[in-house]
Structures are given as structure tokens and as C-alpha cells.
Amino acid sequence: MSRVAIVVDSASDLPPGVAAEQGIRIVPLEVSFGEEHFKALIELSADAFWRRVLAPDAPFPTTAAASPGEFQTAFEELLDGGADSIVCVTVSSDLSGTYKSAKVAAAMMGDREIHVIDSRTASMGFGMLAQMAADLAAAGATAADVARFVEARKADVDLYVALDTLEYLKRGGRISGARAAMGAVLAIKPIITVIDGLVDSADRVRTRAKARERTLELLTARPLERATILHSTGADVDEFRELFAARSGLDASRIQTMVIGPSVGTHVGPGAVGATVVLRR
């Protein structure tokens, strides 16, 4: 283990296996289907989540922020296990109470060195920041240096995802029922992004094919350092990845592909595809 431990929450969409390989600890948000409650990515994998979502008559999923207790447990186990400091990167504080929970937990740890960073983004937007932080920590950087690096690189993260339906945004309270109904009538496919920590509309087009094309344009408009393709049960993700790779000019080793997990999937629904990218400096 590096002396600097890296922590993220499950809204990073960082798969547990990938996180474990890089020594990153995941603190789970809660996802619920009716009266059934699960720790996202820990008790309910991304694939299992989507099977539940697509099952006939399945209750609509909901999420709740990770608790201070979940973070405190993670911090204690990491410090007891050999780490001497922690850098924790969370989903945007405007999208979840998870950042606040992490801050509360850090305060409960007394004078132990714990840096809690509000990523101001979501999904692999901060999952990749955590991966980069883990690489720095493994190379011997101090926790303060890692935290400064993450704070500096937050501005270089972009996220664009084309949605197949507005229904999940409506049920999550992101748009009105009237807007969702109108979008369904017009067959509008929204493209979402995160700006200043909040989900925003990047564009709206009329067909799935046009939405994919516009998303690719937005993602590859500037030089990139690395990227993660994101999808939620999207059958065309392989084609999307190939087109993205060709247009971005990135080496294949700089492009990951991840399934959107329960914490974010609850709000985007099935059939979504897009990517998070880190802009080249």
C-alpha cells in the first residue's frame, strides 16, 4: 500500500476490481429498489443493477448519499492498515450530500491528515482524477501534493453523455414531467454534461444516431490526455468507442470503457453512451 491512500465514492463509477488494482478505496452510496437497499458497487454491481432496472415491473431505483459512518470506517481501516494520510475525492457537492459526509468523517478523525476534495463533477470524471492521484501516490508524492494536483486538474475534466430517454431525469427531479412528455413526443435525445458542479444540457437532438454524433463532436473538440467511455447497457458502445478513438487520436491504452454504475445510472437510465475526458495541458 502507498503511504497516501486514495478514496472515492461509488458515484465515480470506478469498478471495484479496477480500484483494487490501483489501491483505491470505494465508499458506497446507497441504492434502493422499493424496500430493498444495497451498497452501490459493493452489494450491487453495475451489471446486476441494470438487470434489475430492466426487469418487468421493477420498482424505480433511488439513491442516497454515503453516510459519515461509511467514510469514517474506510478512513480508519486505511490508516490502521498502514497509510499515514488520505486523499478523498467525491462526487460534486451540488449533486449529493456525500462530500459533506466525507468532511464530517474527516473531522472525526482528529489530527490525522485527510484531504477531502469536491470534484465538481460525476462518474469517471472524478474516477479518472482518483486514478491519476493513485499513480502519483504510488510514485511517492505526499498527500498535500496529490491533493493540490487533483484540485488543479478538476478544471481539465469534461463529461458528455447522450441519453436514450428523459424519464429517469424526470423521476429524479432534474426536469419537469411536461418537459419529459414533450421530449418523448418529439423523440428528443438529450446530451448532458456537468458545469460548475451541476448537471446541465449540452444539446438536444432528434434521433439516437444524431445524439451519438453530436456527443462525439463535443468530446473530441479539444486535445485529450485520457478518456473513459461510459455506457448503460448500450448495444452500440463498441462502435462509439471505435469512432471516439479515431477522432480523438488517443492511443488505445489511454481509453478505458466502463459501465455506468448504480449511483449514476439511477439518473441517466438505460441506453446512455458517452465519455468523460481529461483535457491535455
Residue frames as qw, qx, qy, qz and C-alpha x, y, z in Angstrom:
[[0.000, 0.887, 0.462, 0.000, 0.00, 0.00, 0.00],
 [0.307, 0.566, -0.055, 0.763, 1.13, 3.55, -0.73],
 [0.268, -0.241, -0.553, 0.751, 1.57, 5.69, 2.37],
 [0.300, 0.195, 0.038, -0.933, -1.04, 8.02, 0.80],
 [0.278, 0.332, 0.901, -0.010, -4.40, 6.26, 0.46],
 [0.211, 0.008, -0.353, -0.912, -6.88, 7.34, -2.20],
 [0.226, 0.381, 0.829, -0.342, -10.63, 7.19, -1.53],
 [0.241, -0.066, -0.406, -0.879, -13.60, 7.80, -3.83],
 [0.561, 0.164, 0.567, -0.581, -17.32, 7.23, -3.58],
 [0.515, 0.205, 0.816, 0.165, -19.33, 4.90, -5.81],
 [0.427, 0.828, 0.241, -0.270, -20.65, 7.77, -7.96],
 [0.116, -0.659, 0.577, 0.468, -17.20, 7.61, -9.57],
 [0.893, 0.357, -0.027, -0.275, -18.38, 4.50, -11.48],
 [0.166, 0.619, -0.767, 0.031, -14.91, 3.09, -10.86],
 [0.885, -0.088, -0.406, -0.210, -15.30, -0.71, -10.90],
 [0.706, -0.654, 0.257, -0.088, -14.17, -2.38, -7.66],
 [0.926, 0.026, 0.178, 0.331, -11.68, -4.60, -9.48],
 [0.485, 0.661, -0.011, 0.572, -10.02, -1.68, -11.22],
 [0.299, -0.857, 0.164, -0.386, -9.99, 0.32, -7.99],
 [0.867, -0.457, 0.191, 0.059, -8.41, -2.55, -6.07],
 [0.834, 0.292, 0.063, 0.464, -5.61, -2.89, -8.63],
 [0.298, 0.642, -0.101, 0.699, -4.67, 0.75, -8.05],
 [0.389, -0.179, -0.625, 0.653, -5.20, 0.67, -4.29],
 [0.230, -0.259, -0.057, -0.936, -8.25, 2.95, -4.39],
 [0.039, 0.276, 0.866, -0.416, -10.93, 2.52, -1.71],
 [0.240, -0.368, -0.502, -0.745, -14.59, 2.94, -2.74],
 [0.155, 0.187, 0.659, -0.712, -17.16, 4.24, -0.24],
 [0.033, 0.368, 0.833, 0.412, -20.65, 3.25, -1.42],
 [0.406, -0.066, 0.030, -0.911, -23.72, 5.38, -1.86],
 [0.412, 0.182, 0.839, -0.304, -26.98, 3.57, -1.15],
 [0.353, 0.057, -0.549, -0.756, -29.25, 2.45, -3.98],
 [0.408, 0.133, 0.756, -0.495, -32.76, 1.21, -3.31],
 [0.322, -0.132, -0.711, -0.610, -35.43, -0.69, -5.22],
 [0.635, -0.536, -0.384, -0.403, -38.54, -0.23, -3.14],
 [0.679, -0.694, 0.157, -0.179, -37.79, -1.71, 0.28],
 [0.924, -0.015, 0.037, 0.381, -34.53, -3.36, -0.85],
 [0.048, -0.970, 0.231, 0.049, -31.40, -1.37, -0.07],
 [0.917, 0.127, 0.024, 0.378, -27.88, -2.01, -1.35],
 [0.335, -0.737, 0.269, 0.521, -24.40, -0.53, -1.07],
 [0.653, 0.735, -0.060, -0.174, -23.69, 0.55, -4.63],
 [0.532, 0.640, -0.552, 0.050, -20.90, -1.42, -6.37],
 [0.130, -0.411, 0.830, -0.354, -20.26, -3.34, -3.13],
 [0.465, 0.139, 0.807, -0.337, -23.51, -5.29, -2.67],
 [0.625, 0.640, 0.417, -0.158, -24.90, -4.48, -6.12],
 [0.476, -0.166, 0.483, 0.716, -22.64, -4.50, -9.18],
 [0.243, 0.392, -0.230, -0.857, -23.27, -2.35, -12.23],
 [0.289, 0.018, -0.833, -0.471, -24.43, -5.36, -14.27],
 [0.146, -0.381, -0.882, 0.236, -26.76, -6.57, -11.50],
 [0.113, 0.467, 0.279, -0.831, -28.19, -3.05, -11.19],
 [0.325, 0.279, -0.428, -0.796, -29.08, -2.89, -14.89],
 [0.245, -0.160, -0.937, -0.191, -30.65, -6.34, -14.79],
 [0.041, -0.485, -0.711, 0.508, -32.93, -5.09, -12.02],
 [0.172, 0.438, -0.015, -0.882, -33.74, -1.85, -13.84],
 [0.359, 0.209, -0.618, -0.667, -34.74, -3.72, -16.99],
 [0.005, -0.177, -0.977, 0.118, -36.75, -6.42, -15.21],
 [0.264, -0.512, -0.568, -0.588, -40.53, -6.26, -15.78],
 [0.508, -0.751, -0.315, -0.279, -42.39, -4.24, -13.13],
 [0.630, -0.070, -0.392, 0.667, -39.17, -3.36, -11.30],
 [0.234, -0.889, -0.280, 0.276, -39.51, -0.51, -8.76],
 [0.391, 0.841, -0.105, 0.360, -37.84, 2.70, -9.86],
 [0.732, -0.130, -0.342, 0.575, -34.38, 2.94, -8.22],
 [0.153, -0.962, 0.005, -0.225, -33.42, 5.74, -5.86],
 [0.675, 0.219, -0.409, 0.574, -30.12, 6.73, -4.30],
 [0.457, -0.885, -0.077, -0.033, -28.94, 8.20, -1.01],
 [0.205, 0.823, -0.465, 0.254, -25.64, 9.80, -0.09],
 [0.707, 0.041, -0.606, 0.363, -22.90, 7.82, 1.58],
 [0.542, -0.813, -0.195, -0.086, -23.02, 8.35, 5.34],
 [0.048, -0.835, 0.484, -0.258, -20.28, 9.86, 7.52],
 [0.770, -0.380, 0.496, -0.131, -20.02, 6.46, 9.20],
 [0.910, 0.359, 0.153, 0.139, -19.16, 4.76, 5.90],
 [0.422, 0.791, -0.271, 0.350, -16.34, 7.24, 5.34],
 [0.394, -0.729, 0.480, -0.287, -15.10, 7.02, 8.91],
 [0.924, -0.128, 0.361, -0.013, -14.89, 3.23, 8.65],
 [0.791, 0.544, 0.008, 0.279, -12.93, 3.50, 5.40],
 [0.123, 0.853, -0.348, 0.368, -10.57, 6.13, 6.82],
 [0.623, -0.590, 0.466, -0.217, -9.92, 4.13, 10.00],
 [0.955, 0.054, 0.281, 0.082, -9.24, 0.89, 8.13],
 [0.651, 0.673, -0.100, 0.337, -6.82, 2.58, 5.74],
 [0.058, -0.820, 0.415, -0.390, -4.91, 4.38, 8.50],
 [0.759, -0.423, 0.464, -0.176, -4.82, 1.25, 10.67],
 [0.940, 0.248, 0.213, 0.098, -3.66, -0.72, 7.63],
 [0.720, -0.125, 0.202, 0.651, -0.51, 1.32, 7.07],
 [0.279, 0.705, 0.246, 0.604, -1.46, 4.56, 5.32],
 [0.371, -0.327, -0.371, 0.786, -0.33, 7.73, 7.05],
 [0.187, 0.382, 0.042, -0.904, -2.56, 10.13, 5.09],
 [0.402, 0.465, 0.787, 0.059, -5.62, 10.10, 2.83],
 [0.153, 0.211, -0.263, -0.929, -6.85, 11.98, -0.22],
 [0.320, 0.436, 0.825, -0.168, -10.60, 11.55, -0.71],
 [0.116, 0.107, -0.398, -0.904, -12.27, 12.71, -3.93],
 [0.318, 0.396, 0.784, -0.356, -16.08, 12.85, -4.02],
 [0.202, 0.593, 0.647, 0.435, -18.91, 13.47, -6.44],
 [0.039, 0.434, 0.057, 0.898, -19.93, 17.13, -6.79],
 [0.042, -0.222, -0.689, 0.689, -21.40, 18.53, -3.58],
 [0.414, 0.201, -0.021, -0.888, -24.23, 20.04, -5.66],
 [0.627, 0.074, -0.630, -0.452, -25.30, 16.55, -6.77],
 [0.773, -0.272, -0.572, 0.044, -25.06, 14.66, -3.47],
 [0.474, -0.827, 0.164, -0.252, -24.52, 15.10, 0.25],
 [0.953, -0.021, -0.141, 0.266, -21.61, 12.67, 0.01],
 [0.429, 0.534, -0.268, 0.678, -18.93, 15.41, 0.09],
 [0.390, -0.655, 0.208, -0.613, -20.40, 16.76, 3.32],
 [0.943, -0.314, -0.023, -0.105, -20.40, 13.25, 4.82],
 [0.823, 0.228, -0.215, 0.475, -16.72, 12.82, 3.96],
 [0.119, 0.626, -0.264, 0.724, -15.87, 16.17, 5.55],
 [0.677, -0.572, 0.120, -0.448, -17.74, 15.23, 8.72],
 [0.981, -0.121, -0.085, 0.123, -15.90, 11.91, 8.88],
 [0.606, 0.442, -0.259, 0.609, -12.53, 13.59, 8.33],
 [0.198, -0.674, 0.244, -0.668, -13.24, 15.98, 11.20],
 [0.862, -0.430, 0.051, -0.264, -13.99, 12.99, 13.44],
 [0.920, 0.132, -0.197, 0.313, -10.51, 11.62, 12.79],
 [0.552, -0.730, 0.004, 0.403, -8.80, 14.29, 14.86],
 [0.030, -0.838, 0.348, 0.419, -5.43, 15.49, 13.57],
 [0.681, 0.041, 0.651, 0.332, -4.94, 12.72, 11.02],
 [0.040, 0.431, -0.382, -0.817, -4.04, 14.09, 7.57],
 [0.397, 0.442, 0.798, 0.098, -7.12, 13.70, 5.40],
 [0.088, 0.273, -0.254, -0.924, -7.76, 15.88, 2.35],
 [0.403, 0.508, 0.753, -0.115, -11.38, 15.84, 1.12],
 [0.042, -0.236, 0.398, 0.886, -11.88, 17.25, -2.38],
 [0.548, 0.569, 0.442, -0.425, -15.16, 18.20, -4.04],
 [0.507, 0.027, 0.639, 0.578, -14.57, 17.10, -7.63],
 [0.306, 0.515, 0.025, -0.800, -17.38, 19.31, -9.03],
 [0.490, 0.268, -0.627, -0.543, -18.15, 16.51, -11.48],
 [0.832, -0.092, 0.375, -0.399, -19.52, 12.96, -11.54],
 [0.964, 0.262, 0.041, -0.030, -18.88, 9.43, -12.77],
 [0.857, -0.002, 0.077, 0.509, -15.44, 8.69, -14.19],
 [0.184, 0.873, -0.054, 0.449, -14.83, 12.42, -14.38],
 [0.333, -0.765, 0.457, -0.309, -13.56, 12.10, -10.82],
 [0.972, -0.112, 0.202, 0.043, -12.86, 8.39, -11.13],
 [0.748, 0.496, -0.072, 0.435, -10.03, 9.30, -13.50],
 [0.052, -0.828, 0.311, -0.465, -8.80, 12.03, -11.17],
 [0.771, -0.508, 0.339, -0.180, -8.59, 9.38, -8.45],
 [0.951, 0.177, 0.102, 0.231, -6.67, 7.06, -10.77],
 [0.450, 0.709, -0.193, 0.507, -4.20, 9.83, -11.57],
 [0.389, -0.759, 0.332, -0.403, -3.92, 10.58, -7.84],
 [0.938, -0.265, 0.225, -0.015, -3.20, 6.92, -7.11],
 [0.811, 0.428, -0.057, 0.395, -0.40, 6.92, -9.68],
 [0.103, 0.789, -0.287, 0.534, 1.14, 9.99, -8.03],
 [0.669, -0.605, 0.305, -0.305, 0.83, 8.45, -4.58],
 [0.984, -0.011, 0.119, 0.133, 2.44, 5.23, -5.76],
 [0.632, 0.573, -0.134, 0.504, 5.33, 7.28, -7.16],
 [0.576, -0.194, -0.420, 0.674, 5.96, 8.74, -3.70],
 [0.035, -0.534, -0.095, -0.840, 4.12, 12.09, -3.78],
 [0.004, -0.093, -0.676, 0.731, 2.91, 13.48, -0.46],
 [0.092, 0.621, 0.772, -0.100, -0.79, 13.74, 0.33],
 [0.031, 0.763, 0.128, -0.633, -0.59, 17.53, 0.10],
 [0.021, -0.380, 0.601, 0.702, 0.99, 17.31, -3.35],
 [0.075, 0.276, 0.919, 0.272, -1.62, 14.79, -4.51],
 [0.068, 0.726, 0.593, -0.343, -4.45, 16.99, -3.22],
 [0.029, 0.673, -0.151, -0.723, -3.01, 20.06, -4.98],
 [0.066, -0.130, 0.800, 0.583, -2.72, 18.06, -8.20],
 [0.080, 0.492, 0.864, 0.067, -6.36, 16.94, -8.05],
 [0.045, 0.776, 0.339, -0.529, -7.58, 20.46, -7.28],
 [0.018, -0.554, 0.396, 0.732, -5.60, 21.80, -10.23],
 [0.014, -0.048, 0.859, 0.509, -6.78, 19.16, -12.71],
 [0.288, 0.496, 0.733, -0.366, -10.50, 19.38, -11.85],
 [0.310, 0.691, -0.007, -0.653, -10.84, 22.14, -14.44],
 [0.138, 0.420, -0.746, -0.498, -9.50, 19.80, -17.15],
 [0.241, 0.167, 0.954, -0.065, -12.33, 17.28, -16.84],
 [0.470, 0.126, -0.239, -0.840, -15.23, 17.18, -19.32],
 [0.309, 0.160, 0.923, -0.161, -18.23, 14.85, -19.40],
 [0.502, 0.221, -0.239, -0.801, -20.79, 14.36, -22.17],
 [0.243, 0.091, 0.964, -0.060, -23.37, 11.58, -22.20],
 [0.425, -0.033, -0.442, -0.789, -26.21, 11.07, -24.70],
 [0.406, 0.048, 0.759, -0.507, -29.36, 9.75, -23.05],
 [0.058, -0.182, -0.876, -0.443, -31.91, 7.48, -24.65],
 [0.299, -0.671, -0.643, -0.216, -34.79, 8.71, -22.51],
 [0.051, -0.525, 0.211, -0.823, -35.79, 11.68, -20.38],
 [0.712, -0.493, -0.408, -0.289, -37.82, 9.53, -18.00],
 [0.744, -0.267, -0.409, 0.456, -35.04, 8.99, -15.47],
 [0.227, 0.187, -0.140, 0.946, -34.16, 12.68, -15.35],
 [0.435, -0.481, -0.251, -0.719, -37.84, 13.40, -14.75],
 [0.791, -0.451, -0.410, -0.062, -38.21, 10.87, -11.94],
 [0.656, -0.153, -0.317, 0.668, -35.02, 12.12, -10.35],
 [0.139, -0.874, -0.316, 0.341, -36.42, 15.64, -10.33],
 [0.438, -0.249, 0.312, 0.806, -33.97, 17.01, -12.89],
 [0.120, -0.077, -0.437, -0.888, -36.67, 18.07, -15.39],
 [0.527, 0.105, 0.351, -0.767, -40.43, 18.59, -15.22],
 [0.547, 0.240, 0.801, -0.049, -42.97, 15.99, -16.27],
 [0.504, 0.787, 0.187, -0.303, -44.16, 18.35, -19.01],
 [0.141, 0.759, -0.559, -0.303, -40.68, 18.66, -20.48],
 [0.342, -0.213, 0.911, 0.087, -40.22, 14.91, -20.39],
 [0.577, 0.485, 0.631, -0.183, -43.58, 14.31, -22.09],
 [0.420, 0.847, -0.082, -0.315, -42.78, 16.86, -24.79],
 [0.063, -0.627, 0.738, 0.242, -39.37, 15.32, -25.32],
 [0.493, 0.049, 0.869, 0.006, -40.93, 11.88, -25.78],
 [0.568, 0.689, 0.381, -0.239, -43.39, 13.21, -28.35],
 [0.345, 0.878, -0.269, -0.193, -40.61, 14.94, -30.28],
 [0.964, 0.085, -0.065, 0.242, -38.21, 11.97, -29.87],
 [0.078, 0.897, -0.347, 0.263, -35.65, 14.32, -28.33],
 [0.893, -0.112, -0.270, 0.343, -32.38, 12.75, -27.20],
 [0.209, -0.965, 0.136, -0.085, -30.68, 14.98, -24.64],
 [0.723, 0.276, -0.372, 0.513, -26.92, 15.26, -24.23],
 [0.508, -0.855, -0.090, -0.046, -25.95, 16.09, -20.67],
 [0.536, 0.436, -0.407, 0.598, -22.79, 17.50, -19.15],
 [0.547, -0.674, -0.369, 0.332, -21.68, 18.78, -15.75],
 [0.293, 0.613, -0.029, 0.733, -20.96, 22.51, -15.44],
 [0.135, -0.513, 0.385, -0.755, -19.93, 24.16, -12.18],
 [0.121, -0.111, 0.882, -0.442, -20.89, 21.00, -10.32],
 [0.579, 0.308, 0.455, -0.602, -24.42, 20.72, -11.73],
 [0.464, 0.260, 0.786, 0.315, -25.96, 18.56, -14.45],
 [0.258, 0.609, -0.029, -0.750, -26.74, 20.72, -17.48],
 [0.770, 0.511, 0.381, -0.016, -27.95, 20.27, -21.04],
 [0.372, -0.396, 0.480, 0.688, -25.18, 20.35, -23.63],
 [0.277, 0.175, -0.530, -0.782, -27.52, 19.86, -26.59],
 [0.610, 0.241, 0.654, -0.377, -30.77, 18.20, -27.67],
 [0.197, 0.286, -0.684, -0.641, -31.19, 16.40, -30.97],
 [0.731, 0.073, -0.025, -0.678, -33.97, 14.43, -32.58],
 [0.938, 0.118, -0.290, -0.146, -32.53, 10.93, -33.12],
 [0.844, -0.466, 0.206, 0.168, -30.24, 8.46, -31.36],
 [0.786, 0.274, 0.164, 0.529, -27.75, 8.50, -34.24],
 [0.195, 0.799, 0.002, 0.569, -27.53, 12.29, -34.22],
 [0.570, -0.797, 0.120, -0.162, -27.11, 12.31, -30.46],
 [0.886, -0.221, 0.193, 0.358, -24.13, 9.93, -30.70],
 [0.598, 0.505, 0.139, 0.607, -22.58, 12.01, -33.45],
 [0.085, -0.876, 0.028, -0.474, -23.00, 15.28, -31.56],
 [0.751, -0.646, 0.132, 0.029, -21.59, 13.71, -28.39],
 [0.842, 0.046, 0.167, 0.511, -18.50, 12.62, -30.29],
 [0.331, 0.724, 0.078, 0.601, -18.08, 16.15, -31.64],
 [0.387, -0.864, 0.075, -0.313, -18.27, 17.65, -28.16],
 [0.860, -0.455, 0.164, 0.162, -15.87, 15.13, -26.66],
 [0.778, 0.047, 0.266, 0.568, -13.18, 15.47, -29.32],
 [0.224, 0.947, 0.152, 0.174, -13.29, 19.23, -29.84],
 [0.103, -0.896, 0.413, -0.131, -10.03, 19.73, -27.87],
 [0.517, 0.408, -0.736, 0.159, -6.79, 17.75, -27.41],
 [0.830, -0.466, -0.033, -0.306, -7.16, 14.99, -24.82],
 [0.070, -0.597, 0.769, -0.218, -4.86, 13.30, -22.34],
 [0.005, 0.024, 0.995, -0.094, -7.05, 10.32, -21.44],
 [0.560, -0.089, -0.181, -0.804, -10.69, 9.21, -21.59],
 [0.233, 0.065, 0.940, -0.241, -13.23, 6.73, -20.30],
 [0.392, -0.161, -0.593, -0.685, -16.11, 5.57, -22.49],
 [0.292, 0.048, 0.708, -0.641, -19.30, 5.24, -20.43],
 [0.458, -0.091, -0.607, -0.643, -22.44, 3.29, -21.25],
 [0.488, -0.042, 0.655, -0.576, -25.53, 1.82, -19.65],
 [0.626, 0.242, 0.740, -0.050, -26.48, -1.37, -21.49],
 [0.412, 0.725, -0.151, -0.531, -25.77, 0.38, -24.80],
 [0.894, 0.198, 0.382, 0.123, -25.52, -2.10, -27.67],
 [0.598, 0.746, 0.018, 0.291, -23.55, 0.39, -29.82],
 [0.447, -0.853, 0.211, 0.169, -20.78, 1.11, -27.31],
 [0.743, -0.138, 0.436, 0.488, -18.13, -0.74, -29.36],
 [0.453, 0.637, 0.366, 0.505, -18.87, 1.35, -32.43],
 [0.165, -0.976, -0.063, -0.125, -18.90, 4.51, -30.31],
 [0.646, -0.623, 0.293, 0.331, -15.51, 3.63, -28.82],
 [0.689, 0.165, 0.437, 0.555, -14.01, 3.00, -32.27],
 [0.244, 0.823, 0.276, 0.432, -15.26, 6.32, -33.60],
 [0.382, -0.922, 0.052, 0.019, -14.06, 8.13, -30.49],
 [0.736, -0.381, 0.337, 0.447, -10.59, 6.56, -30.70],
 [0.586, 0.409, 0.398, 0.575, -10.25, 7.52, -34.35],
 [0.080, 0.880, 0.213, 0.416, -11.31, 11.12, -33.80],
 [0.510, -0.857, 0.060, 0.049, -9.53, 11.75, -30.51],
 [0.516, 0.682, -0.468, 0.220, -6.17, 10.46, -31.69],
 [0.521, -0.607, 0.524, -0.292, -5.64, 8.83, -28.30],
 [0.283, 0.293, -0.913, -0.021, -3.69, 5.60, -28.05],
 [0.698, -0.311, -0.557, -0.325, -5.93, 2.67, -27.08],
 [0.566, -0.156, -0.632, 0.506, -4.07, 2.40, -23.76],
 [0.035, 0.007, -0.270, 0.962, -5.37, 5.86, -22.83],
 [0.555, -0.155, -0.237, -0.782, -9.03, 4.90, -23.30],
 [0.144, 0.027, 0.925, -0.350, -10.99, 2.88, -20.75],
 [0.471, -0.268, -0.517, -0.662, -14.53, 1.56, -21.09],
 [0.038, 0.033, 0.797, -0.601, -16.80, 1.39, -18.04],
 [0.252, -0.554, -0.734, -0.302, -20.42, 0.50, -17.39],
 [0.223, -0.490, 0.148, -0.830, -22.28, 3.32, -15.62],
 [0.260, -0.083, -0.894, 0.357, -22.98, 2.08, -12.12],
 [0.223, -0.632, -0.742, 0.031, -25.98, 2.28, -9.78],
 [0.240, -0.578, -0.297, 0.721, -25.20, 5.67, -8.23],
 [0.077, 0.372, -0.295, -0.877, -25.23, 7.49, -11.58],
 [0.063, -0.137, -0.875, -0.461, -27.32, 5.02, -13.60],
 [0.020, 0.573, 0.736, -0.360, -30.39, 5.79, -11.50],
 [0.106, 0.723, 0.136, -0.669, -30.42, 9.25, -13.09],
 [0.130, 0.464, -0.552, -0.680, -29.41, 8.51, -16.70],
 [0.830, 0.252, 0.267, -0.419, -31.34, 5.32, -17.43],
 [0.750, 0.005, 0.594, 0.290, -30.57, 2.53, -19.90],
 [0.611, 0.641, 0.360, 0.292, -29.25, 3.15, -23.40],
 [0.068, -0.977, 0.133, 0.149, -26.92, 6.02, -22.43],
 [0.846, 0.105, 0.102, 0.513, -23.50, 6.37, -24.02],
 [0.104, 0.973, -0.102, 0.177, -20.77, 8.99, -23.83],
 [0.770, 0.118, -0.327, 0.535, -17.46, 9.60, -22.11],
 [0.362, -0.913, 0.037, 0.182, -15.51, 11.52, -19.55],
 [0.727, 0.480, -0.083, 0.483, -12.23, 13.05, -20.70],
 [0.482, -0.708, 0.011, 0.515, -9.22, 14.79, -19.23],
 [0.462, 0.885, -0.008, 0.056, -8.02, 17.63, -21.45],
 [0.798, 0.093, -0.067, 0.592, -4.37, 17.77, -22.40],
 [0.245, -0.916, -0.032, 0.317, -2.35, 20.62, -20.89]]
